[in-house]
Amino acid sequence: DVATRAHEFVESVLKPKHLKPAPPHADWNYLVDISTKWYRNYFYFSATYCSPGPSALAPSFETPFARLEYVGDQQFHLSYMRHTGQWWELYTALSVEACLQAISDESHFMP
């Protein structure tokens, strides 16, 4: 149920809001996709970036930007990935709908 709702949310809200056409003559990383996946009791939102520059280590890379941790009774803790590479929990015991709303509205969860 969570994966289905999140997929619909990514397709209808996040992708239209954040995905833009590739810039002409791009030398910098740019967002090309947003995806989701379960891993153990965590549900991740990830962004895939294209690295077109001549010094790029790889043609693309993926980075997670939001994480829902299932804590039981249809409740989740919501975290974002800090610039330090560590997860920072902002909310506890939210419903799926409240988590998706926070990801949509708050700048901490931008891909």
C-alpha contacts under 8 A as a table, 3 or more apart, distances in Angstrom:
res1	aa1	res2	aa2	distance
1	D	4	T	5.20
1	D	5	R	6.24
2	V	5	R	5.24
2	V	6	A	5.97
2	V	96	V	6.99
3	A	6	A	5.07
3	A	7	H	5.98
3	A	36	T	7.57
3	A	37	K	7.53
3	A	38	W	7.90
4	T	7	H	5.20
4	T	8	E	6.32
5	R	8	E	5.22
5	R	9	F	6.10
6	A	9	F	4.88
6	A	10	V	6.07
6	A	36	T	7.34
6	A	100	L	7.52
7	H	10	V	5.13
7	H	11	E	6.21
7	H	35	S	7.75
7	H	36	T	7.09
8	E	11	E	5.17
8	E	12	S	5.95
9	F	12	S	5.28
9	F	13	V	5.42
9	F	14	L	6.72
9	F	100	L	7.44
10	V	13	V	5.57
10	V	14	L	4.73
10	V	15	K	5.83
10	V	34	I	6.93
10	V	35	S	7.28
11	E	14	L	6.43
11	E	15	K	5.58
11	E	16	P	7.34
12	S	15	K	6.72
12	S	16	P	6.61
13	V	16	P	5.78
13	V	17	K	6.10
13	V	104	S	7.35
14	L	17	K	5.12
14	L	18	H	5.92
14	L	19	L	7.84
14	L	34	I	7.59
14	L	104	S	7.06
15	K	18	H	5.34
15	K	19	L	5.18
15	K	33	D	7.41
15	K	34	I	6.70
16	P	19	L	5.95
18	H	31	L	7.78
18	H	111	P	7.65
19	L	31	L	6.25
19	L	32	V	6.38
19	L	33	D	7.07
20	K	31	L	7.55
20	K	32	V	7.86
22	A	26	A	7.45
22	A	30	Y	7.22
22	A	32	V	7.92
23	P	26	A	5.39
26	A	29	N	7.73
26	A	52	P	6.41
26	A	53	G	7.26
27	D	51	S	7.70
27	D	52	P	5.72
27	D	53	G	4.54
27	D	54	P	7.75
28	W	51	S	6.49
28	W	52	P	6.56
28	W	53	G	6.14
29	N	49	Y	6.03
29	N	50	C	5.44
29	N	51	S	4.67
29	N	52	P	6.66
29	N	53	G	7.74
30	Y	49	Y	5.26
30	Y	50	C	5.47
30	Y	51	S	7.03
31	L	47	A	6.91
31	L	48	T	6.00
31	L	49	Y	4.39
31	L	50	C	6.40
32	V	47	A	7.71
32	V	48	T	5.76
32	V	49	Y	5.44
32	V	50	C	6.35
33	D	47	A	5.85
33	D	48	T	5.03
33	D	49	Y	7.08
34	I	45	F	7.16
34	I	46	S	5.69
34	I	47	A	4.54
34	I	48	T	6.15
34	I	111	P	7.84
35	S	45	F	5.84
35	S	46	S	5.27
35	S	47	A	6.44
35	S	48	T	7.88
36	T	43	F	7.12
36	T	44	Y	5.41
36	T	45	F	4.57
36	T	46	S	6.04
37	K	43	F	5.74
37	K	44	Y	5.38
37	K	45	F	6.93
38	W	41	N	7.17
38	W	42	Y	5.79
38	W	43	F	4.44
38	W	44	Y	6.31
39	Y	42	Y	5.30
39	Y	43	F	6.29
39	Y	44	Y	7.69
41	N	69	E	5.93
41	N	70	Y	5.47
42	Y	67	R	6.53
42	Y	68	L	5.62
42	Y	69	E	4.56
42	Y	70	Y	6.26
43	F	67	R	5.63
43	F	68	L	5.02
43	F	69	E	6.43
43	F	70	Y	7.88
44	Y	64	P	6.52
44	Y	65	F	7.65
44	Y	66	A	5.91
44	Y	67	R	4.62
44	Y	68	L	6.49
45	F	64	P	5.68
45	F	65	F	5.94
45	F	66	A	5.15
45	F	67	R	6.34
46	S	62	E	6.51
46	S	63	T	5.41
46	S	64	P	3.89
46	S	65	F	5.63
46	S	66	A	7.17
46	S	111	P	7.29
47	A	62	E	5.58
47	A	63	T	5.41
47	A	64	P	6.11
47	A	65	F	7.03
47	A	111	P	5.66
48	T	60	S	6.90
48	T	61	F	5.65
48	T	62	E	4.28
48	T	63	T	6.48
49	Y	60	S	5.47
49	Y	61	F	5.46
49	Y	62	E	6.29
50	C	59	P	6.01
50	C	60	S	4.32
50	C	61	F	6.73
51	S	56	A	5.87
51	S	58	A	6.82
51	S	59	P	5.09
51	S	60	S	5.19
51	S	61	F	7.53
52	P	56	A	6.73
52	P	59	P	6.35
53	G	56	A	5.42
56	A	59	P	6.70
58	A	61	F	7.02
64	P	67	R	7.76
64	P	81	M	6.91
64	P	111	P	7.90
65	F	80	Y	5.64
65	F	81	M	5.18
65	F	109	F	6.04
65	F	110	M	6.96
65	F	111	P	5.74
66	A	78	L	7.30
66	A	79	S	5.80
66	A	80	Y	4.54
66	A	81	M	6.34
66	A	103	I	7.50
66	A	109	F	5.92
67	R	78	L	5.82
67	R	79	S	5.17
67	R	80	Y	6.23
68	L	76	F	5.68
68	L	77	H	5.59
68	L	78	L	4.80
68	L	79	S	6.56
68	L	99	C	7.67
69	E	76	F	5.12
69	E	77	H	5.02
69	E	78	L	6.57
70	Y	74	Q	7.40
70	Y	75	Q	6.16
70	Y	76	F	4.63
70	Y	77	H	6.75
71	V	74	Q	7.58
71	V	75	Q	5.73
71	V	76	F	5.55
71	V	77	H	7.09
71	V	93	A	7.33
72	G	75	Q	5.58
72	G	76	F	7.49
74	Q	95	S	6.33
74	Q	96	V	7.51
75	Q	93	A	4.81
75	Q	94	L	5.20
75	Q	95	S	5.09
75	Q	96	V	7.17
76	F	92	T	6.43
76	F	93	A	4.96
76	F	94	L	5.15
76	F	95	S	6.27
76	F	96	V	7.04
76	F	99	C	7.72
77	H	89	E	6.91
77	H	90	L	7.75
77	H	91	Y	5.57
77	H	92	T	4.23
77	H	93	A	5.40
77	H	94	L	6.37
78	L	89	E	5.77
78	L	90	L	5.98
78	L	91	Y	5.11
78	L	92	T	6.40
78	L	94	L	7.59
78	L	99	C	6.52
79	S	87	W	5.96
79	S	88	W	5.12
79	S	89	E	3.98
79	S	90	L	5.53
79	S	91	Y	7.00
80	Y	87	W	5.56
80	Y	88	W	5.43
80	Y	89	E	6.60
80	Y	90	L	7.50
80	Y	108	H	6.44
80	Y	109	F	6.01
81	M	84	T	7.93
81	M	85	G	6.20
81	M	86	Q	5.76
81	M	87	W	4.62
81	M	88	W	6.28
82	R	85	G	5.51
82	R	86	Q	5.54
82	R	87	W	6.04
82	R	88	W	6.49
83	H	86	Q	7.47
89	E	92	T	7.59
91	Y	94	L	6.97
94	L	97	E	7.99
94	L	98	A	5.87
94	L	99	C	6.25
95	S	98	A	5.23
95	S	99	C	6.31
96	V	99	C	5.11
96	V	100	L	6.22
97	E	100	L	5.22
97	E	101	Q	6.18
98	A	101	Q	5.06
98	A	102	A	6.21
99	C	102	A	5.16
99	C	103	I	6.23
100	L	103	I	5.07
100	L	104	S	6.16
101	Q	104	S	5.09
101	Q	105	D	6.12
102	A	105	D	5.17
102	A	106	E	5.60
102	A	109	F	7.87
103	I	106	E	5.86
103	I	107	S	8.00
103	I	108	H	7.89
103	I	109	F	5.24
103	I	110	M	7.50
104	S	109	F	7.51
106	E	109	F	5.99
106	E	110	M	7.48
107	S	110	M	5.41
